[in-house]
Amino acid sequence: MKTLKSIIVIVLVTIFSFTSVFSSETSDDKNSLNKQIQSLIKYPKNGFEAGLEGKVFIVYRVTEDNTIQVDNAFSSNSELKLYVINSLEGKKIESTTDNVDKQYTISVVFNFVD
């Protein structure tokens, strides 16, 4: 079993909008969206015992009723992929009209740190 000093879940702050190169969205909007996404994703309760580590890429959008719609997910770890999808799909967030129906990609890293 791995020695665990701390468990880190990193949501990379890089979120890309694929709907427009010239977005009116401010960095404050993206930071707010990032923080809300981070608050929804925690390290899975069974993750330590199962030794879950890996990276999950999520493509999502915010709908008109301010819920998250996951469009696609990629990971070599199917358990983490499903966990992240379930953590985000259908969750309500606070959003500006600039965020609605834009597609974003985030990367979530689940990693043990010694």
GULUMTOR-584103 format. One line per 5 residues: number of its first residue (from 1); their letters; for each residue x, y, z of N, C-alpha, C, O, CB. Coordinates in steps of 0.2 Angstrom, whole numbers. Glycine has a CB too. Example, Ala and Ser with C-alpha at 12.3 -4.5 7.8 and 13.67 -1.06 7.14 Angstrom:
1	as	66,-28,39,62,-22,39,66,-16,39,71,-17,42,57,-22,45  64,-11,35,68,-5,36,64,0,39,67,6,40,70,-3,29
This chain:
1	mktlk	4,-6,0,0,0,0,4,6,0,10,6,3,-5,0,6  2,11,-3,6,17,-4,6,21,3,1,21,6,4,22,-9  12,24,4,12,29,10,8,35,8,10,38,3,19,30,12  4,37,12,0,43,10,1,49,15,-1,48,21,-8,42,10  4,54,13,4,60,17,-1,65,16,-4,68,21,11,64,16
6	siivi	-3,65,10,-9,69,8,-12,67,2,-8,64,-2,-7,77,8  -18,68,1,-22,67,-6,-23,73,-9,-26,78,-6,-28,62,-4  -22,74,-15,-23,80,-19,-27,79,-25,-26,74,-29,-16,83,-21  -32,83,-25,-36,83,-31,-35,90,-34,-37,95,-31,-44,81,-30  -33,90,-40,-31,96,-44,-36,97,-50,-36,93,-54,-24,96,-46
11	vlvti	-39,102,-50,-43,104,-56,-39,109,-59,-38,115,-56,-51,106,-54  -36,108,-65,-32,113,-68,-36,119,-70,-42,118,-72,-29,110,-74  -33,125,-68,-37,131,-69,-38,133,-76,-42,137,-78,-33,136,-66  -35,129,-81,-36,131,-88,-43,128,-90,-44,122,-90,-30,128,-92  -47,132,-92,-53,130,-95,-54,134,-101,-53,140,-102,-60,132,-90
16	fsfts	-55,130,-107,-55,133,-113,-63,134,-116,-67,129,-115,-51,129,-118  -64,139,-119,-71,140,-122,-70,138,-129,-66,141,-133,-74,147,-121  -74,134,-132,-73,132,-139,-79,135,-143,-79,134,-149,-74,125,-140  -83,140,-141,-88,142,-145,-86,149,-148,-89,151,-153,-94,144,-140  -81,152,-145,-80,159,-148,-72,161,-147,-70,160,-141,-84,164,-146
21	vfsse	-69,163,-152,-62,165,-150,-62,172,-147,-58,173,-143,-58,165,-157  -67,176,-148,-68,182,-145,-73,182,-140,-79,185,-141,-69,188,-151  -72,179,-135,-77,179,-130,-78,185,-125,-72,188,-124,-76,173,-125  -84,187,-123,-85,193,-119,-84,191,-112,-84,195,-107,-91,196,-120  -82,184,-111,-82,182,-104,-75,184,-101,-70,185,-104,-82,174,-104
26	tsddk	-76,187,-94,-70,189,-91,-66,184,-87,-69,178,-86,-72,195,-86  -60,185,-85,-57,180,-81,-60,179,-74,-59,174,-72,-49,183,-80  -64,184,-72,-67,183,-66,-73,178,-67,-74,174,-62,-70,190,-63  -76,178,-72,-81,173,-74,-78,166,-74,-81,162,-71,-85,175,-81  -73,166,-77,-69,159,-78,-67,157,-71,-68,151,-69,-63,159,-82
31	nslnk	-64,161,-67,-62,160,-60,-68,157,-56,-67,152,-52,-58,165,-57  -73,161,-56,-79,159,-53,-82,152,-55,-83,148,-51,-85,164,-54  -82,151,-61,-84,144,-64,-79,139,-61,-81,133,-59,-84,144,-72  -72,140,-62,-67,135,-59,-68,133,-52,-68,128,-50,-60,138,-60  -70,138,-48,-71,137,-41,-77,133,-39,-77,129,-35,-71,144,-37
36	qiqsl	-82,134,-43,-88,130,-42,-87,123,-44,-89,118,-41,-94,133,-46  -83,122,-50,-82,115,-52,-78,112,-47,-79,106,-45,-78,115,-59  -72,115,-44,-68,112,-39,-72,110,-33,-70,105,-30,-63,117,-37  -77,114,-31,-81,112,-25,-85,106,-26,-87,103,-21,-85,118,-23  -86,104,-32,-91,99,-34,-87,92,-34,-89,87,-33,-94,100,-40
41	ikypk	-80,93,-35,-76,87,-36,-71,86,-30,-67,90,-29,-72,87,-43  -72,80,-26,-68,78,-21,-65,72,-22,-67,68,-27,-72,78,-14  -60,70,-19,-57,63,-19,-62,58,-17,-65,59,-12,-50,63,-15  -63,53,-21,-68,48,-20,-67,44,-13,-61,43,-11,-68,42,-25  -72,43,-9,-71,40,-3,-67,33,-3,-64,32,2,-78,39,1
46	ngfea	-69,29,-8,-65,23,-9,-59,23,-12,-56,18,-14,-70,18,-12  -57,29,-14,-51,30,-18,-44,28,-15,-40,25,-19,-50,37,-20  -43,29,-9,-37,27,-6,-36,20,-5,-31,17,-7,-37,30,1  -41,16,-3,-41,9,-3,-40,6,-9,-37,1,-10,-48,6,1  -43,9,-14,-43,6,-21,-37,8,-25,-35,6,-30,-49,8,-25
51	glegk	-33,13,-22,-27,16,-25,-28,20,-32,-25,19,-36,-22,10,-27  -34,23,-32,-36,27,-38,-32,33,-39,-31,37,-35,-43,29,-37  -29,33,-45,-25,39,-47,-26,40,-54,-28,35,-58,-17,38,-45  -26,46,-57,-26,47,-64,-29,53,-66,-30,58,-61,-31,41,-67  -30,54,-72,-32,61,-75,-38,60,-79,-39,55,-82,-26,64,-79
56	vfivy	-43,64,-78,-49,64,-81,-50,71,-85,-50,76,-82,-55,63,-77  -52,70,-92,-53,76,-96,-61,76,-96,-64,71,-99,-49,76,-102  -64,82,-95,-71,83,-95,-73,88,-100,-70,94,-100,-74,84,-88  -77,87,-105,-80,92,-109,-87,93,-107,-91,89,-107,-79,90,-117  -89,100,-105,-95,101,-102,-98,108,-105,-94,112,-108,-95,101,-95
61	rvted	-104,109,-103,-107,116,-104,-112,117,-99,-114,113,-95,-110,116,-111  -113,124,-98,-118,126,-93,-125,128,-97,-124,131,-102,-116,133,-89  -130,124,-95,-136,125,-99,-140,132,-96,-138,135,-92,-141,119,-97  -145,133,-100,-149,140,-98,-152,140,-91,-153,145,-88,-155,140,-103  -153,134,-88,-156,133,-81,-150,133,-76,-151,131,-71,-161,128,-81
66	ntiqv	-144,134,-78,-138,134,-74,-136,127,-71,-134,127,-66,-139,139,-68  -137,122,-75,-135,116,-73,-129,114,-78,-128,116,-83,-141,110,-73  -125,109,-75,-119,107,-79,-121,101,-83,-125,96,-81,-113,105,-74  -120,101,-90,-121,95,-94,-114,93,-97,-111,96,-100,-126,98,-100  -113,87,-95,-106,84,-97,-107,81,-104,-112,77,-105,-104,78,-92
71	dnafs	-103,84,-109,-104,82,-116,-99,76,-117,-101,71,-122,-102,87,-120  -94,75,-114,-89,70,-115,-84,69,-110,-83,74,-106,-85,71,-122  -81,64,-109,-76,63,-104,-71,57,-106,-73,53,-110,-79,60,-97  -64,59,-104,-59,54,-107,-55,53,-101,-53,57,-97,-55,57,-112  -53,46,-100,-48,44,-95,-46,37,-96,-50,33,-99,-51,45,-88
76	snsel	-40,35,-94,-38,28,-94,-41,25,-88,-41,18,-88,-30,28,-94  -44,28,-83,-46,25,-77,-54,26,-77,-57,31,-76,-44,28,-70  -58,21,-79,-65,21,-80,-69,23,-74,-74,26,-74,-67,15,-83  -66,21,-68,-69,22,-61,-69,29,-60,-74,32,-58,-66,18,-56  -63,33,-61,-62,40,-60,-67,44,-65,-70,49,-63,-55,42,-60
81	klyvi	-67,42,-71,-71,45,-76,-78,45,-74,-81,50,-74,-70,41,-83  -81,39,-72,-88,39,-70,-89,43,-64,-94,47,-63,-90,32,-69  -84,43,-59,-85,47,-53,-85,55,-55,-90,58,-52,-79,46,-48  -81,57,-59,-81,64,-61,-88,66,-64,-91,71,-63,-75,66,-65  -90,62,-69,-96,63,-73,-102,64,-68,-106,68,-68,-97,57,-78
86	nsleg	-102,59,-63,-108,59,-58,-107,65,-53,-112,67,-51,-108,52,-54  -101,67,-52,-100,73,-48,-103,80,-51,-104,84,-47,-93,74,-46  -103,80,-58,-104,86,-61,-111,86,-65,-114,91,-64,-99,87,-66  -113,81,-68,-119,80,-72,-125,83,-68,-127,80,-63,-120,73,-74  -128,88,-71,-135,90,-68,-134,94,-62,-139,97,-59,-139,84,-66
91	kkies	-128,96,-60,-127,100,-54,-129,107,-55,-127,110,-61,-120,99,-51  -132,111,-51,-134,118,-52,-128,122,-50,-124,121,-45,-140,120,-48  -126,127,-54,-121,132,-52,-123,139,-53,-128,140,-57,-114,131,-56  -120,144,-50,-121,151,-52,-117,152,-58,-111,151,-59,-119,156,-46  -121,155,-63,-118,157,-70,-120,163,-72,-126,165,-71,-119,151,-74
96	ttdnv	-116,166,-76,-118,172,-80,-121,170,-87,-119,164,-89,-112,177,-81  -124,174,-90,-127,173,-97,-121,172,-102,-122,168,-107,-131,178,-99  -115,174,-100,-109,173,-105,-107,166,-105,-104,164,-110,-104,178,-103  -108,162,-99,-106,155,-99,-111,150,-102,-109,145,-104,-105,154,-92  -117,152,-103,-122,148,-106,-121,145,-113,-119,149,-117,-129,151,-106
101	dkqyt	-121,139,-113,-120,135,-120,-113,135,-123,-112,134,-129,-125,137,-125  -108,138,-119,-101,137,-121,-99,131,-119,-100,128,-113,-97,143,-119  -94,128,-123,-91,121,-121,-85,123,-118,-81,127,-121,-91,117,-127  -84,119,-112,-77,120,-109,-74,113,-108,-77,108,-108,-79,123,-102  -68,113,-107,-64,107,-106,-60,108,-100,-56,113,-99,-59,105,-112
106	isvvf	-60,104,-95,-56,104,-89,-52,97,-88,-54,92,-91,-60,105,-83  -47,97,-85,-43,92,-83,-43,91,-75,-42,96,-72,-36,92,-86  -45,85,-73,-45,84,-66,-40,78,-64,-40,73,-67,-52,81,-63  -35,80,-60,-30,75,-58,-31,72,-51,-31,76,-46,-23,78,-59  -31,66,-50,-32,63,-44,-25,59,-43,-23,55,-46,-37,57,-44
111	nfvd	-21,62,-37,-14,60,-36,-13,59,-29,-15,63,-25,-10,65,-40  -9,54,-27,-6,53,-20,0,57,-20,4,57,-25,-5,46,-18  1,61,-15,8,65,-14,11,62,-8,8,62,-2,6,72,-14  17,60,-9,21,58,-3,24,64,1,28,63,6,27,53,-5
